[in-house]
Amino acid sequence: MGSITIGYFAGRLTAVICGAPPHVVITAVQVLGAALLLWGTLFVRGWEIQSFAGVTLSERVNQWLYRFLYCAGTIVVVWSLASAP
């Protein structure tokens, strides 16, 4: 919910300050957001790094990267939608 809120207000603020962006810019930002979401999916690694407790450094870094990329991707996609005319 935080990512959606940040993305929405960033998009509205951008639209107010800079005006409505051209469709090419909106499309490029949407592609960037989708790329971040898909890249985050690639950080979900399989059984090769899992321990019994799930607390190793590699598992934690994997979770942090996954969550960061998903939050960033969501912010960028919502930003592009909120700044559209």
C-alpha angles and dihedrals in degrees: 000000000000092000091050092049093048092046093048096050092043090053094048091046091050091050092051096046101038102021126237111330120231118263091251091060092046091051092048092050091048090052089050091051092049090049091053091050092048092045089052089055089058090059090065097096125191136237096309094085101033123113127190094259098034094227105112119124093247091053092049094047089048091054093046093051092046093050094043094051093046092050092045092047092050092049092051095047094047090044091055092048095046094049094050117106 
